[in-house]
Amino acid sequence: MTILLIIKIAAVGILISIVNQILKQSGKDDMAYFTSLSGIILVLLWILPYLAELFEIIKKMFEL
Amino acid sequence: MIKIALVGIIAVILSNFFKGNKEEYSIYISLATCILVFYMGFGKLEIILDTIGKLQSYIKINHSYMNILLKIIGITYVTEFSASICKDFGYSSISNQIELVGKLSILAISMPVLLAVLETINNFLSI
């Protein structure tokens, strides 16, 4: 839960965009679409637990 | 505090990098930064809540009112958090809806306080 999370997300973003460029050049557009989708889902899976934990903390702290 | 500022600046730089072609990653980076900054500022909030608890023992405030106060603060934070993220990316209609519902829920929660005030006024007048 440090800045590593942000750097990881940025790294995934850069990698996915590179892979997309390569796939687009080589003509496989549908593969490019799948890789960008998988990148989005991967980062979503990283962030969701933290978001859920954040809201749990708020709920516990303010007795919502 | 300095750490929070640094994290914010680094995240903004990284997020702006993705502004050109990959929009969704800039959304992710800003969301992750908001969560990270909250985790960093969490300790200060804990201190404030503890002192509020101690204050209650000195001043005889009814516990339910303090509870309502805390709930309102919590709801405000959550509403502000989500509404500002939605507004950040141009979806102001969604953020306005979130704020509207936030205000409604705050109003709904503070209804008992309103009734209590009216009752006390009634007691004064009817004597």
N, CA and C atoms of all chains as a GROMACS GRO file, in nm:
protein
  573
    1MET      N    1   0.084  -0.119   0.000
    1MET     CA    2   0.000   0.000   0.000
    1MET      C    3   0.089   0.126   0.000
    2THR      N    4   0.192   0.121  -0.077
    2THR     CA    5   0.276   0.240  -0.086
    2THR      C    6   0.263   0.292  -0.228
    3ILE      N    7   0.357   0.374  -0.264
    3ILE     CA    8   0.351   0.432  -0.398
    3ILE      C    9   0.374   0.324  -0.503
    4LEU      N   10   0.418   0.205  -0.457
    4LEU     CA   11   0.445   0.096  -0.552
    4LEU      C   12   0.322   0.065  -0.635
    5LEU      N   13   0.204   0.081  -0.570
    5LEU     CA   14   0.080   0.048  -0.641
    5LEU      C   15   0.066   0.137  -0.764
    6ILE      N   16   0.094   0.267  -0.745
    6ILE     CA   17   0.077   0.361  -0.856
    6ILE      C   18   0.176   0.328  -0.966
    7ILE      N   19   0.301   0.296  -0.926
    7ILE     CA   20   0.403   0.267  -1.027
    7ILE      C   21   0.367   0.138  -1.100
    8LYS      N   22   0.310   0.041  -1.027
    8LYS     CA   23   0.271  -0.084  -1.094
    8LYS      C   24   0.165  -0.057  -1.200
    9ILE      N   25   0.067   0.028  -1.163
    9ILE     CA   26  -0.039   0.058  -1.259
    9ILE      C   27   0.018   0.126  -1.382
   10ALA      N   28   0.109   0.220  -1.358
   10ALA     CA   29   0.169   0.290  -1.472
   10ALA      C   30   0.245   0.191  -1.560
   11ALA      N   31   0.316   0.097  -1.495
   11ALA     CA   32   0.395   0.001  -1.573
   11ALA      C   33   0.302  -0.084  -1.659
   12VAL      N   34   0.190  -0.130  -1.598
   12VAL     CA   35   0.097  -0.212  -1.677
   12VAL      C   36   0.044  -0.131  -1.794
   13GLY      N   37   0.014  -0.003  -1.768
   13GLY     CA   38  -0.040   0.080  -1.876
   13GLY      C   39   0.058   0.092  -1.990
   14ILE      N   40   0.185   0.118  -1.957
   14ILE     CA   41   0.285   0.134  -2.063
   14ILE      C   42   0.299   0.004  -2.139
   15LEU      N   43   0.311  -0.107  -2.066
   15LEU     CA   44   0.331  -0.237  -2.134
   15LEU      C   45   0.214  -0.266  -2.228
   16ILE      N   46   0.093  -0.243  -2.177
   16ILE     CA   47  -0.024  -0.276  -2.260
   16ILE      C   48  -0.024  -0.191  -2.385
   17SER      N   49   0.011  -0.062  -2.371
   17SER     CA   50   0.004   0.021  -2.492
   17SER      C   51   0.111  -0.022  -2.591
   18ILE      N   52   0.230  -0.067  -2.539
   18ILE     CA   53   0.334  -0.114  -2.633
   18ILE      C   54   0.285  -0.238  -2.705
   19VAL      N   55   0.232  -0.332  -2.627
   19VAL     CA   56   0.186  -0.458  -2.690
   19VAL      C   57   0.078  -0.426  -2.792
   20ASN      N   58  -0.008  -0.329  -2.758
   20ASN     CA   59  -0.114  -0.296  -2.853
   20ASN      C   60  -0.055  -0.243  -2.982
   21GLN      N   61   0.045  -0.155  -2.970
   21GLN     CA   62   0.106  -0.100  -3.092
   21GLN      C   63   0.160  -0.213  -3.178
   22ILE      N   64   0.233  -0.306  -3.113
   22ILE     CA   65   0.294  -0.416  -3.190
   22ILE      C   66   0.186  -0.496  -3.259
   23LEU      N   67   0.083  -0.531  -3.184
   23LEU     CA   68  -0.021  -0.616  -3.243
   23LEU      C   69  -0.091  -0.542  -3.356
   24LYS      N   70  -0.111  -0.411  -3.338
   24LYS     CA   71  -0.180  -0.337  -3.445
   24LYS      C   72  -0.094  -0.337  -3.570
   25GLN      N   73   0.039  -0.316  -3.551
   25GLN     CA   74   0.125  -0.315  -3.671
   25GLN      C   75   0.118  -0.449  -3.741
   26SER      N   76   0.119  -0.558  -3.660
   26SER     CA   77   0.125  -0.690  -3.726
   26SER      C   78  -0.012  -0.732  -3.774
   27GLY      N   79  -0.112  -0.644  -3.762
   27GLY     CA   80  -0.237  -0.676  -3.826
   27GLY      C   81  -0.336  -0.750  -3.738
   28LYS      N   82  -0.298  -0.792  -3.618
   28LYS     CA   83  -0.392  -0.871  -3.536
   28LYS      C   84  -0.472  -0.773  -3.449
   29ASP      N   85  -0.572  -0.709  -3.503
   29ASP     CA   86  -0.644  -0.606  -3.426
   29ASP      C   87  -0.723  -0.668  -3.313
   30ASP      N   88  -0.782  -0.787  -3.336
   30ASP     CA   89  -0.867  -0.842  -3.229
   30ASP      C   90  -0.779  -0.878  -3.108
   31MET      N   91  -0.656  -0.928  -3.135
   31MET     CA   92  -0.569  -0.959  -3.022
   31MET      C   93  -0.538  -0.831  -2.943
   32ALA      N   94  -0.517  -0.722  -3.018
   32ALA     CA   95  -0.485  -0.596  -2.948
   32ALA      C   96  -0.600  -0.558  -2.855
   33TYR      N   97  -0.722  -0.578  -2.906
   33TYR     CA   98  -0.838  -0.544  -2.823
   33TYR      C   99  -0.840  -0.629  -2.696
   34PHE      N  100  -0.809  -0.760  -2.711
   34PHE     CA  101  -0.812  -0.846  -2.592
   34PHE      C  102  -0.706  -0.806  -2.492
   35THR      N  103  -0.586  -0.772  -2.541
   35THR     CA  104  -0.479  -0.738  -2.446
   35THR      C  105  -0.515  -0.610  -2.370
   36SER      N  106  -0.572  -0.511  -2.442
   36SER     CA  107  -0.606  -0.388  -2.366
   36SER      C  108  -0.714  -0.418  -2.265
   37LEU      N  109  -0.810  -0.506  -2.302
   37LEU     CA  110  -0.916  -0.542  -2.207
   37LEU      C  111  -0.856  -0.612  -2.086
   38SER      N  112  -0.760  -0.703  -2.113
   38SER     CA  113  -0.703  -0.778  -1.999
   38SER      C  114  -0.625  -0.683  -1.909
   39GLY      N  115  -0.558  -0.581  -1.970
   39GLY     CA  116  -0.485  -0.485  -1.886
   39GLY      C  117  -0.580  -0.411  -1.794
   40ILE      N  118  -0.693  -0.370  -1.850
   40ILE     CA  119  -0.789  -0.295  -1.768
   40ILE      C  120  -0.838  -0.381  -1.653
   41ILE      N  121  -0.873  -0.507  -1.687
   41ILE     CA  122  -0.929  -0.594  -1.582
   41ILE      C  123  -0.824  -0.622  -1.476
   42LEU      N  124  -0.700  -0.638  -1.518
   42LEU     CA  125  -0.594  -0.668  -1.422
   42LEU      C  126  -0.581  -0.555  -1.321
   43VAL      N  127  -0.575  -0.430  -1.372
   43VAL     CA  128  -0.556  -0.318  -1.280
   43VAL      C  129  -0.680  -0.302  -1.192
   44LEU      N  130  -0.798  -0.332  -1.252
   44LEU     CA  131  -0.920  -0.323  -1.171
   44LEU      C  132  -0.912  -0.419  -1.054
   45LEU      N  133  -0.861  -0.542  -1.082
   45LEU     CA  134  -0.853  -0.640  -0.973
   45LEU      C  135  -0.754  -0.596  -0.867
   46TRP      N  136  -0.655  -0.516  -0.905
   46TRP     CA  137  -0.561  -0.468  -0.803
   46TRP      C  138  -0.626  -0.363  -0.714
   47ILE      N  139  -0.707  -0.277  -0.778
   47ILE     CA  140  -0.754  -0.158  -0.705
   47ILE      C  141  -0.876  -0.191  -0.621
   48LEU      N  142  -0.961  -0.282  -0.669
   48LEU     CA  143  -1.088  -0.304  -0.599
   48LEU      C  144  -1.072  -0.342  -0.453
   49PRO      N  145  -0.979  -0.436  -0.416
   49PRO     CA  146  -0.967  -0.467  -0.274
   49PRO      C  147  -0.934  -0.344  -0.191
   50TYR      N  148  -0.847  -0.258  -0.242
   50TYR     CA  149  -0.812  -0.140  -0.163
   50TYR      C  150  -0.933  -0.050  -0.147
   51LEU      N  151  -1.012  -0.036  -0.253
   51LEU     CA  152  -1.130   0.050  -0.244
   51LEU      C  153  -1.230  -0.007  -0.144
   52ALA      N  154  -1.247  -0.141  -0.149
   52ALA     CA  155  -1.342  -0.202  -0.055
   52ALA      C  156  -1.292  -0.183   0.087
   53GLU      N  157  -1.160  -0.198   0.106
   53GLU     CA  158  -1.106  -0.183   0.240
   53GLU      C  159  -1.123  -0.040   0.289
   54LEU      N  160  -1.104   0.056   0.196
   54LEU     CA  161  -1.120   0.197   0.234
   54LEU      C  162  -1.261   0.222   0.285
   55PHE      N  163  -1.360   0.171   0.210
   55PHE     CA  164  -1.498   0.198   0.253
   55PHE      C  165  -1.531   0.123   0.381
   56GLU      N  166  -1.469   0.005   0.399
   56GLU     CA  167  -1.491  -0.066   0.526
   56GLU      C  168  -1.439   0.016   0.643
   57ILE      N  169  -1.320   0.074   0.625
   57ILE     CA  170  -1.262   0.154   0.734
   57ILE      C  171  -1.353   0.271   0.767
   58ILE      N  172  -1.401   0.338   0.660
   58ILE     CA  173  -1.487   0.455   0.684
   58ILE      C  174  -1.612   0.410   0.757
   59LYS      N  175  -1.668   0.296   0.713
   59LYS     CA  176  -1.793   0.252   0.777
   59LYS      C  177  -1.768   0.221   0.923
   60LYS      N  178  -1.653   0.156   0.952
   60LYS     CA  179  -1.627   0.119   1.092
   60LYS      C  180  -1.598   0.243   1.174
   61MET      N  181  -1.527   0.340   1.115
   61MET     CA  182  -1.483   0.454   1.196
   61MET      C  183  -1.601   0.547   1.227
   62PHE      N  184  -1.684   0.575   1.127
   62PHE     CA  185  -1.793   0.670   1.149
   62PHE      C  186  -1.921   0.600   1.190
   63GLU      N  187  -1.913   0.470   1.216
   63GLU     CA  188  -2.033   0.392   1.256
   63GLU      C  189  -2.148   0.417   1.159
   64LEU      N  190  -2.118   0.413   1.033
   64LEU     CA  191  -2.225   0.438   0.934
   64LEU      C  192  -2.324   0.323   0.932
   65MET      N  193   0.323   1.492   0.584
   65MET     CA  194   0.251   1.579   0.489
   65MET      C  195   0.330   1.591   0.358
   66ILE      N  196   0.463   1.595   0.376
   66ILE     CA  197   0.547   1.607   0.256
   66ILE      C  198   0.531   1.484   0.170
   67LYS      N  199   0.520   1.368   0.234
   67LYS     CA  200   0.504   1.244   0.155
   67LYS      C  201   0.378   1.251   0.071
   68ILE      N  202   0.272   1.301   0.132
   68ILE     CA  203   0.145   1.308   0.057
   68ILE      C  204   0.161   1.398  -0.064
   69ALA      N  205   0.228   1.513  -0.043
   69ALA     CA  206   0.246   1.605  -0.156
   69ALA      C  207   0.326   1.538  -0.267
   70LEU      N  208   0.432   1.467  -0.226
   70LEU     CA  209   0.517   1.404  -0.328
   70LEU      C  210   0.438   1.298  -0.404
   71VAL      N  211   0.364   1.215  -0.328
   71VAL     CA  212   0.285   1.111  -0.395
   71VAL      C  213   0.188   1.174  -0.494
   72GLY      N  214   0.127   1.286  -0.453
   72GLY     CA  215   0.031   1.350  -0.542
   72GLY      C  216   0.096   1.397  -0.671
   73ILE      N  217   0.212   1.461  -0.658
   73ILE     CA  218   0.278   1.516  -0.778
   73ILE      C  219   0.321   1.404  -0.870
   74ILE      N  220   0.381   1.298  -0.811
   74ILE     CA  221   0.427   1.186  -0.896
   74ILE      C  222   0.308   1.125  -0.968
   75ALA      N  223   0.198   1.108  -0.895
   75ALA     CA  224   0.081   1.044  -0.958
   75ALA      C  225   0.026   1.131  -1.069
   76VAL      N  226   0.028   1.264  -1.048
   76VAL     CA  227  -0.026   1.352  -1.154
   76VAL      C  228   0.059   1.341  -1.279
   77ILE      N  229   0.192   1.335  -1.259
   77ILE     CA  230   0.280   1.325  -1.377
   77ILE      C  231   0.252   1.196  -1.452
   78LEU      N  232   0.245   1.085  -1.375
   78LEU     CA  233   0.221   0.956  -1.441
   78LEU      C  234   0.085   0.956  -1.509
   79SER      N  235  -0.015   1.013  -1.440
   79SER     CA  236  -0.149   1.008  -1.496
   79SER      C  237  -0.157   1.092  -1.623
   80ASN      N  238  -0.082   1.204  -1.624
   80ASN     CA  239  -0.089   1.287  -1.743
   80ASN      C  240  -0.024   1.217  -1.861
   81PHE      N  241   0.070   1.126  -1.831
   81PHE     CA  242   0.135   1.053  -1.940
   81PHE      C  243   0.032   0.974  -2.017
   82PHE      N  244  -0.068   0.919  -1.944
   82PHE     CA  245  -0.167   0.835  -2.012
   82PHE      C  246  -0.283   0.917  -2.067
   83LYS      N  247  -0.280   1.051  -2.045
   83LYS     CA  248  -0.394   1.130  -2.090
   83LYS      C  249  -0.411   1.117  -2.242
   84GLY      N  250  -0.299   1.103  -2.314
   84GLY     CA  251  -0.307   1.104  -2.460
   84GLY      C  252  -0.385   0.986  -2.513
   85ASN      N  253  -0.330   0.866  -2.498
   85ASN     CA  254  -0.395   0.755  -2.568
   85ASN      C  255  -0.476   0.666  -2.475
   86LYS      N  256  -0.422   0.634  -2.356
   86LYS     CA  257  -0.492   0.536  -2.273
   86LYS      C  258  -0.561   0.612  -2.159
   87GLU      N  259  -0.689   0.653  -2.178
   87GLU     CA  260  -0.754   0.734  -2.076
   87GLU      C  261  -0.773   0.654  -1.947
   88GLU      N  262  -0.809   0.524  -1.960
   88GLU     CA  263  -0.856   0.453  -1.840
   88GLU      C  264  -0.746   0.439  -1.736
   89TYR      N  265  -0.619   0.438  -1.782
   89TYR     CA  266  -0.514   0.421  -1.682
   89TYR      C  267  -0.496   0.548  -1.600
   90SER      N  268  -0.525   0.663  -1.662
   90SER     CA  269  -0.514   0.784  -1.580
   90SER      C  270  -0.623   0.785  -1.474
   91ILE      N  271  -0.740   0.725  -1.509
   91ILE     CA  272  -0.845   0.714  -1.407
   91ILE      C  273  -0.797   0.625  -1.294
   92TYR      N  274  -0.736   0.514  -1.329
   92TYR     CA  275  -0.691   0.420  -1.225
   92TYR      C  276  -0.587   0.485  -1.136
   93ILE      N  277  -0.494   0.558  -1.198
   93ILE     CA  278  -0.387   0.617  -1.118
   93ILE      C  279  -0.445   0.719  -1.021
   94SER      N  280  -0.540   0.800  -1.067
   94SER     CA  281  -0.594   0.902  -0.976
   94SER      C  282  -0.674   0.836  -0.865
   95LEU      N  283  -0.745   0.728  -0.896
   95LEU     CA  284  -0.821   0.657  -0.792
   95LEU      C  285  -0.726   0.598  -0.690
   96ALA      N  286  -0.617   0.535  -0.740
   96ALA     CA  287  -0.522   0.475  -0.647
   96ALA      C  288  -0.459   0.582  -0.560
   97THR      N  289  -0.433   0.700  -0.617
   97THR     CA  290  -0.371   0.807  -0.537
   97THR      C  291  -0.465   0.855  -0.430
   98CYS      N  292  -0.595   0.867  -0.465
   98CYS     CA  293  -0.690   0.912  -0.362
   98CYS      C  294  -0.691   0.814  -0.246
   99ILE      N  295  -0.692   0.685  -0.276
   99ILE     CA  296  -0.696   0.586  -0.169
   99ILE      C  297  -0.568   0.595  -0.087
  100LEU      N  298  -0.454   0.609  -0.157
  100LEU     CA  299  -0.326   0.614  -0.088
  100LEU      C  300  -0.319   0.734   0.006
  101VAL      N  301  -0.366   0.849  -0.042
  101VAL     CA  302  -0.359   0.970   0.042
  101VAL      C  303  -0.449   0.953   0.163
  102PHE      N  304  -0.563   0.884   0.144
  102PHE     CA  305  -0.649   0.864   0.260
  102PHE      C  306  -0.580   0.777   0.363
  103TYR      N  307  -0.511   0.670   0.312
  103TYR     CA  308  -0.443   0.584   0.408
  103TYR      C  309  -0.339   0.662   0.487
  104MET      N  310  -0.272   0.757   0.417
  104MET     CA  311  -0.168   0.833   0.488
  104MET      C  312  -0.231   0.926   0.590
  105GLY      N  313  -0.347   0.988   0.556
  105GLY     CA  314  -0.407   1.086   0.648
  105GLY      C  315  -0.495   1.021   0.752
  106PHE      N  316  -0.499   0.887   0.753
  106PHE     CA  317  -0.594   0.815   0.837
  106PHE      C  318  -0.559   0.833   0.984
  107GLY      N  319  -0.428   0.838   1.013
  107GLY     CA  320  -0.387   0.849   1.153
  107GLY      C  321  -0.439   0.978   1.216
  108LYS      N  322  -0.431   1.087   1.139
  108LYS     CA  323  -0.475   1.216   1.198
  108LYS      C  324  -0.623   1.209   1.232
  109LEU      N  325  -0.699   1.149   1.141
  109LEU     CA  326  -0.845   1.140   1.164
  109LEU      C  327  -0.872   1.061   1.291
  110GLU      N  328  -0.792   0.956   1.313
  110GLU     CA  329  -0.811   0.872   1.432
  110GLU      C  330  -0.796   0.957   1.558
  111ILE      N  331  -0.693   1.045   1.559
  111ILE     CA  332  -0.669   1.128   1.678
  111ILE      C  333  -0.790   1.217   1.704
  112ILE      N  334  -0.844   1.277   1.597
  112ILE     CA  335  -0.957   1.369   1.615
  112ILE      C  336  -1.075   1.293   1.674
  113LEU      N  337  -1.100   1.172   1.622
  113LEU     CA  338  -1.217   1.097   1.671
  113LEU      C  339  -1.198   1.059   1.817
  114ASP      N  340  -1.074   1.025   1.855
  114ASP     CA  341  -1.052   0.989   1.996
  114ASP      C  342  -1.081   1.110   2.084
  115THR      N  343  -1.031   1.229   2.045
  115THR     CA  344  -1.055   1.346   2.131
  115THR      C  345  -1.205   1.378   2.139
  116ILE      N  346  -1.276   1.355   2.029
  116ILE     CA  347  -1.422   1.380   2.036
  116ILE      C  348  -1.484   1.286   2.138
  117GLY      N  349  -1.435   1.159   2.139
  117GLY     CA  350  -1.488   1.064   2.237
  117GLY      C  351  -1.460   1.112   2.378
  118LYS      N  352  -1.337   1.161   2.401
  118LYS     CA  353  -1.304   1.207   2.537
  118LYS      C  354  -1.390   1.327   2.573
  119LEU      N  355  -1.409   1.417   2.474
  119LEU     CA  356  -1.488   1.538   2.504
  119LEU      C  357  -1.625   1.499   2.557
  120GLN      N  358  -1.678   1.391   2.501
  120GLN     CA  359  -1.815   1.353   2.541
  120GLN      C  360  -1.821   1.326   2.690
  121SER      N  361  -1.713   1.268   2.745
  121SER     CA  362  -1.722   1.233   2.888
  121SER      C  363  -1.725   1.361   2.972
  122TYR      N  364  -1.660   1.470   2.925
  122TYR     CA  365  -1.663   1.592   3.007
  122TYR      C  366  -1.798   1.661   2.990
  123ILE      N  367  -1.832   1.687   2.862
  123ILE     CA  368  -1.958   1.762   2.838
  123ILE      C  369  -2.069   1.660   2.821
  124LYS      N  370  -2.177   1.671   2.892
  124LYS     CA  371  -2.285   1.572   2.889
  124LYS      C  372  -2.367   1.590   2.761
  125ILE      N  373  -2.308   1.560   2.644
  125ILE     CA  374  -2.388   1.565   2.520
  125ILE      C  375  -2.451   1.429   2.501
  126ASN      N  376  -2.576   1.429   2.455
  126ASN     CA  377  -2.644   1.303   2.432
  126ASN      C  378  -2.566   1.224   2.328
  127HIS      N  379  -2.544   1.093   2.355
  127HIS     CA  380  -2.455   1.016   2.266
  127HIS      C  381  -2.513   1.009   2.126
  128SER      N  382  -2.645   1.006   2.114
  128SER     CA  383  -2.702   0.985   1.980
  128SER      C  384  -2.671   1.104   1.891
  129TYR      N  385  -2.666   1.226   1.951
  129TYR     CA  386  -2.638   1.342   1.864
  129TYR      C  387  -2.496   1.336   1.812
  130MET      N  388  -2.402   1.296   1.901
  130MET     CA  389  -2.263   1.286   1.853
  130MET      C  390  -2.254   1.180   1.745
  131ASN      N  391  -2.334   1.073   1.766
  131ASN     CA  392  -2.333   0.967   1.664
  131ASN      C  393  -2.379   1.021   1.530
  132ILE      N  394  -2.487   1.100   1.534
  132ILE     CA  395  -2.538   1.156   1.409
  132ILE      C  396  -2.432   1.245   1.347
  133LEU      N  397  -2.363   1.321   1.432
  133LEU     CA  398  -2.260   1.411   1.379
  133LEU      C  399  -2.152   1.331   1.306
  134LEU      N  400  -2.109   1.221   1.369
  134LEU     CA  401  -2.004   1.138   1.305
  134LEU      C  402  -2.055   1.081   1.175
  135LYS      N  403  -2.180   1.037   1.176
  135LYS     CA  404  -2.235   0.977   1.053
  135LYS      C  405  -2.234   1.080   0.942
  136ILE      N  406  -2.272   1.204   0.976
  136ILE     CA  407  -2.278   1.308   0.872
  136ILE      C  408  -2.140   1.330   0.815
  137ILE      N  409  -2.038   1.332   0.904
  137ILE     CA  410  -1.902   1.352   0.853
  137ILE      C  411  -1.864   1.238   0.761
  138GLY      N  412  -1.898   1.115   0.800
  138GLY     CA  413  -1.864   1.001   0.716
  138GLY      C  414  -1.931   1.009   0.580
  139ILE      N  415  -2.061   1.040   0.583
  139ILE     CA  416  -2.134   1.046   0.455
  139ILE      C  417  -2.075   1.154   0.368
  140THR      N  418  -2.041   1.268   0.430
  140THR     CA  419  -1.984   1.377   0.350
  140THR      C  420  -1.856   1.333   0.283
  141TYR      N  421  -1.772   1.259   0.361
  141TYR     CA  422  -1.645   1.219   0.302
  141TYR      C  423  -1.667   1.126   0.185
  142VAL      N  424  -1.751   1.025   0.204
  142VAL     CA  425  -1.770   0.928   0.096
  142VAL      C  426  -1.830   0.996  -0.027
  143THR      N  427  -1.929   1.083  -0.002
  143THR     CA  428  -1.992   1.150  -0.117
  143THR      C  429  -1.890   1.235  -0.191
  144GLU      N  430  -1.812   1.310  -0.114
  144GLU     CA  431  -1.714   1.400  -0.178
  144GLU      C  432  -1.612   1.319  -0.254
  145PHE      N  433  -1.569   1.207  -0.196
  145PHE     CA  434  -1.469   1.122  -0.261
  145PHE      C  435  -1.519   1.076  -0.397
  146SER      N  436  -1.636   1.016  -0.400
  146SER     CA  437  -1.684   0.958  -0.527
  146SER      C  438  -1.727   1.067  -0.624
  147ALA      N  439  -1.789   1.175  -0.572
  147ALA     CA  440  -1.837   1.278  -0.665
  147ALA      C  441  -1.720   1.348  -0.732
  148SER      N  442  -1.613   1.374  -0.657
  148SER     CA  443  -1.502   1.446  -0.719
  148SER      C  444  -1.432   1.358  -0.821
  149ILE      N  445  -1.427   1.225  -0.796
  149ILE     CA  446  -1.363   1.138  -0.895
  149ILE      C  447  -1.447   1.137  -1.022
  150CYS      N  448  -1.580   1.130  -1.008
  150CYS     CA  449  -1.664   1.130  -1.129
  150CYS      C  450  -1.650   1.263  -1.202
  151LYS      N  451  -1.648   1.374  -1.126
  151LYS     CA  452  -1.640   1.504  -1.192
  151LYS      C  453  -1.504   1.520  -1.259
  152ASP      N  454  -1.402   1.455  -1.200
  152ASP     CA  455  -1.267   1.468  -1.253
  152ASP      C  456  -1.261   1.421  -1.397
  153PHE      N  457  -1.348   1.328  -1.432
  153PHE     CA  458  -1.338   1.274  -1.568
  153PHE      C  459  -1.457   1.312  -1.652
  154GLY      N  460  -1.517   1.428  -1.620
  154GLY     CA  461  -1.613   1.482  -1.715
  154GLY      C  462  -1.754   1.431  -1.696
  155TYR      N  463  -1.776   1.340  -1.603
  155TYR     CA  464  -1.912   1.286  -1.589
  155TYR      C  465  -1.982   1.363  -1.479
  156SER      N  466  -2.009   1.494  -1.504
  156SER     CA  467  -2.061   1.576  -1.394
  156SER      C  468  -2.203   1.537  -1.362
  157SER      N  469  -2.275   1.476  -1.456
  157SER     CA  470  -2.415   1.440  -1.423
  157SER      C  471  -2.415   1.335  -1.313
  158ILE      N  472  -2.327   1.234  -1.326
  158ILE     CA  473  -2.323   1.129  -1.223
  158ILE      C  474  -2.281   1.189  -1.090
  159SER      N  475  -2.180   1.278  -1.093
  159SER     CA  476  -2.132   1.332  -0.964
  159SER      C  477  -2.241   1.418  -0.901
  160ASN      N  478  -2.318   1.489  -0.984
  160ASN     CA  479  -2.427   1.568  -0.923
  160ASN      C  480  -2.530   1.476  -0.859
  161GLN      N  481  -2.558   1.362  -0.925
  161GLN     CA  482  -2.654   1.269  -0.865
  161GLN      C  483  -2.602   1.220  -0.731
  162ILE      N  484  -2.473   1.185  -0.727
  162ILE     CA  485  -2.417   1.133  -0.602
  162ILE      C  486  -2.427   1.238  -0.493
  163GLU      N  487  -2.395   1.365  -0.529
  163GLU     CA  488  -2.402   1.469  -0.426
  163GLU      C  489  -2.545   1.488  -0.379
  164LEU      N  490  -2.640   1.481  -0.475
  164LEU     CA  491  -2.780   1.501  -0.437
  164LEU      C  492  -2.822   1.395  -0.336
  165VAL      N  493  -2.789   1.269  -0.368
  165VAL     CA  494  -2.831   1.162  -0.277
  165VAL      C  495  -2.757   1.176  -0.144
  166GLY      N  496  -2.632   1.223  -0.149
  166GLY     CA  497  -2.558   1.244  -0.023
  166GLY      C  498  -2.629   1.345   0.063
  167LYS      N  499  -2.672   1.456   0.001
  167LYS     CA  500  -2.741   1.560   0.081
  167LYS      C  501  -2.870   1.505   0.137
  168LEU      N  502  -2.941   1.425   0.053
  168LEU     CA  503  -3.068   1.369   0.101
  168LEU      C  504  -3.044   1.280   0.222
  169SER      N  505  -2.939   1.198   0.214
  169SER     CA  506  -2.919   1.105   0.326
  169SER      C  507  -2.878   1.182   0.451
  170ILE      N  508  -2.800   1.291   0.432
  170ILE     CA  509  -2.764   1.371   0.551
  170ILE      C  510  -2.889   1.431   0.613
  171LEU      N  511  -2.977   1.482   0.525
  171LEU     CA  512  -3.102   1.540   0.577
  171LEU      C  513  -3.182   1.434   0.650
  172ALA      N  514  -3.188   1.314   0.591
  172ALA     CA  515  -3.269   1.209   0.653
  172ALA      C  516  -3.213   1.174   0.790
  173ILE      N  517  -3.080   1.170   0.801
  173ILE     CA  518  -3.019   1.130   0.928
  173ILE      C  519  -3.041   1.236   1.034
  174SER      N  520  -3.046   1.364   0.993
  174SER     CA  521  -3.053   1.468   1.096
  174SER      C  522  -3.198   1.499   1.131
  175MET      N  523  -3.294   1.419   1.086
  175MET     CA  524  -3.434   1.446   1.122
  175MET      C  525  -3.457   1.440   1.273
  176PRO      N  526  -3.407   1.337   1.346
  176PRO     CA  527  -3.433   1.334   1.490
  176PRO      C  528  -3.387   1.461   1.560
  177VAL      N  529  -3.274   1.519   1.515
  177VAL     CA  530  -3.226   1.640   1.581
  177VAL      C  531  -3.330   1.751   1.564
  178LEU      N  532  -3.386   1.759   1.444
  178LEU     CA  533  -3.487   1.862   1.417
  178LEU      C  534  -3.606   1.844   1.510
  179LEU      N  535  -3.650   1.717   1.526
  179LEU     CA  536  -3.766   1.692   1.613
  179LEU      C  537  -3.732   1.733   1.755
  180ALA      N  538  -3.609   1.701   1.798
  180ALA     CA  539  -3.574   1.735   1.937
  180ALA      C  540  -3.581   1.885   1.956
  181VAL      N  541  -3.533   1.960   1.858
  181VAL     CA  542  -3.536   2.107   1.873
  181VAL      C  543  -3.680   2.154   1.884
  182LEU      N  544  -3.766   2.100   1.798
  182LEU     CA  545  -3.905   2.146   1.802
  182LEU      C  546  -3.969   2.112   1.935
  183GLU      N  547  -3.935   1.994   1.989
  183GLU     CA  548  -3.995   1.957   2.118
  183GLU      C  549  -3.952   2.055   2.226
  184THR      N  550  -3.822   2.086   2.229
  184THR     CA  551  -3.777   2.178   2.335
  184THR      C  552  -3.848   2.313   2.319
  185ILE      N  553  -3.864   2.357   2.194
  185ILE     CA  554  -3.934   2.486   2.176
  185ILE      C  555  -4.076   2.475   2.229
  186ASN      N  556  -4.140   2.360   2.199
  186ASN     CA  557  -4.277   2.342   2.248
  186ASN      C  558  -4.281   2.349   2.400
  187ASN      N  559  -4.181   2.284   2.463
  187ASN     CA  560  -4.183   2.283   2.610
  187ASN      C  561  -4.173   2.426   2.663
  188PHE      N  562  -4.084   2.504   2.601
  188PHE     CA  563  -4.070   2.643   2.651
  188PHE      C  564  -4.203   2.716   2.636
  189LEU      N  565  -4.263   2.701   2.515
  189LEU     CA  566  -4.383   2.783   2.488
  189LEU      C  567  -4.499   2.739   2.577
  190SER      N  568  -4.510   2.603   2.594
  190SER     CA  569  -4.634   2.559   2.659
  190SER      C  570  -4.633   2.591   2.807
  191ILE      N  571  -4.513   2.618   2.868
  191ILE     CA  572  -4.515   2.644   3.014
  191ILE      C  573  -4.583   2.777   3.043
   0.00000   0.00000   0.00000
